[in-house]
């Protein structure tokens, strides 16, 4: 497994962090509690290889992350009994990624928790702006050859 010197998540993957509260490990991924959880049961899921963001992610690792996310979501529901669950994955500083090692947050939620909203209550994009973004994205998908 490829690791990156100084990466705190690579230290957990390499079992070099004795304080890590690990909850899951397989040949592709590791899951553990963050040191400052947003809610009790908040779990981070990372690839064992040092992959900085989603744009560097390969399909087999993505499949492993998706499969482990399902396992962890079920375990959180059974063990923690939340009212809901946020699954959050951020890429880049503008998206609040603070550790440059791809990670997925599984955040148990309760109706009155302190986490708060993750989406703005409303936006004010014009129909022209939305159409322009839609056309650009649709074209990029078609040009990628990945459009079924």
C-alpha positions as CSV (number, residue, x, y, z in Angstrom):
1,X,0.0,0.0,0.0
2,X,1.3,3.4,-1.0
3,X,1.6,5.8,1.9
4,X,2.7,9.5,2.2
5,X,5.1,10.7,4.9
6,X,3.5,13.0,7.4
7,X,-0.1,12.1,6.4
8,X,-2.1,11.4,9.6
9,X,-4.4,9.1,7.8
10,X,-1.5,7.1,6.4
11,X,-0.2,6.7,10.0
12,X,-3.6,5.2,11.0
13,X,-3.6,2.9,7.9
14,X,0.0,1.8,8.8
15,X,-1.1,1.3,12.4
16,X,1.4,3.9,13.6
17,X,-1.2,5.8,15.6
18,X,-1.9,4.0,18.9
19,X,-4.8,6.4,19.7
20,X,-6.8,5.6,16.6
21,X,-10.3,4.3,17.3
22,X,-10.4,1.9,14.3
23,X,-13.8,0.3,13.6
24,X,-13.2,-1.4,10.2
25,X,-10.3,-2.6,8.0
26,X,-10.1,-4.6,4.8
27,X,-7.6,-4.9,1.9
28,X,-8.7,-1.6,0.4
29,X,-9.9,0.7,3.2
30,X,-9.8,1.6,6.9
31,X,-12.4,3.3,9.0
32,X,-11.9,5.1,12.3
33,X,-13.3,7.8,14.6
34,X,-12.0,11.3,14.0
35,X,-10.3,13.0,17.0
36,X,-13.0,15.7,16.9
37,X,-16.3,14.0,15.9
38,X,-19.2,16.2,14.7
39,X,-21.5,13.8,16.5
40,X,-21.0,10.6,18.5
41,X,-20.4,7.7,16.0
42,X,-19.0,10.0,13.3
43,X,-16.7,7.7,11.3
44,X,-14.0,8.4,8.7
45,X,-13.4,6.0,5.9
46,X,-10.1,6.2,3.9
47,X,-8.5,4.2,1.2
48,X,-5.4,2.3,2.4
49,X,-3.4,3.8,-0.5
50,X,-2.6,7.5,-0.2
51,X,-5.0,9.0,-2.7
52,X,-5.4,12.8,-2.3
53,X,-8.8,13.4,-3.8
54,X,-11.6,11.9,-5.9
55,X,-9.9,13.0,-9.1
56,X,-7.1,10.6,-8.4
57,X,-9.3,7.7,-7.4
58,X,-9.4,4.5,-9.4
59,X,-12.5,2.4,-10.0
60,X,-11.5,-0.7,-7.8
61,X,-10.7,1.6,-4.8
62,X,-14.0,3.5,-5.4
63,X,-15.9,0.2,-5.4
64,X,-14.2,-0.8,-2.1
65,X,-15.1,2.6,-0.6
66,X,-18.7,2.2,-1.7
67,X,-19.0,-1.3,-0.3
68,X,-17.4,-0.3,3.0
69,X,-19.7,2.7,3.2
70,X,-22.7,0.4,3.1
71,X,-21.3,-1.8,5.8
72,X,-20.5,1.1,8.0
73,X,-23.9,2.8,7.4
74,X,-25.7,-0.4,8.5
75,X,-23.4,-0.8,11.6
76,X,-24.0,2.9,12.6
77,X,-27.7,2.4,12.2
78,X,-27.7,-0.7,14.4
79,X,-25.2,0.5,17.1
80,X,-25.8,4.2,17.4
81,X,-29.5,4.4,16.3
82,X,-29.5,7.8,14.7
83,X,-32.5,9.6,13.2
84,X,-30.5,10.0,10.0
85,X,-27.0,9.9,8.4
86,X,-24.9,12.3,6.3
87,X,-22.3,10.8,4.0
88,X,-19.9,13.6,3.1
89,X,-16.9,13.6,0.8
90,X,-15.0,16.8,0.2
91,X,-12.2,17.6,-2.3
92,X,-10.0,20.6,-2.1
93,X,-9.6,23.4,0.4
94,X,-12.6,25.3,-1.1
95,X,-14.8,22.2,-0.2
96,X,-13.3,22.1,3.4
97,X,-10.9,19.2,2.8
98,X,-8.4,19.7,5.5
99,X,-6.4,16.4,5.2
100,X,-5.1,15.7,1.7
101,X,-6.0,12.0,1.8
102,X,-9.4,11.1,0.4
103,X,-11.9,10.4,3.1
104,X,-15.6,9.9,3.5
105,X,-17.4,11.1,6.6
106,X,-20.3,9.0,7.9
107,X,-22.1,11.4,10.3
108,X,-25.0,10.0,12.4
109,X,-27.6,12.7,12.8
110,X,-30.4,13.4,15.3
111,X,-33.2,15.9,14.8
112,X,-31.9,18.3,17.4
113,X,-28.1,17.8,17.1
114,X,-25.6,20.6,17.0
115,X,-24.2,19.8,13.5
116,X,-26.7,22.1,11.7
117,X,-27.5,22.4,8.1
118,X,-25.1,21.4,5.4
119,X,-26.9,23.1,2.5
120,X,-27.9,26.7,2.1
121,X,-31.6,27.3,2.6
122,X,-31.9,28.8,-0.9
123,X,-29.8,30.0,-3.8
124,X,-30.3,32.7,-6.4
125,X,-28.9,31.3,-9.7
126,X,-30.6,32.4,-12.8
127,X,-32.1,29.9,-15.2
128,X,-29.4,31.0,-17.7
129,X,-26.7,30.1,-15.2
130,X,-28.2,26.8,-14.4
131,X,-28.7,25.9,-18.1
132,X,-25.1,26.9,-18.9
133,X,-23.7,24.7,-16.1
134,X,-26.0,21.9,-17.2
135,X,-24.8,22.1,-20.8
136,X,-21.2,22.2,-19.9
137,X,-21.5,19.3,-17.5
138,X,-23.5,17.2,-19.9
139,X,-21.0,17.9,-22.7
140,X,-18.1,16.9,-20.4
141,X,-19.9,13.6,-19.5
142,X,-20.6,12.8,-23.2
143,X,-16.9,13.6,-24.1
144,X,-15.7,11.3,-21.3
145,X,-17.2,8.2,-23.0
146,X,-18.7,7.2,-19.7
147,X,-22.3,8.0,-20.7
148,X,-24.1,4.6,-20.8
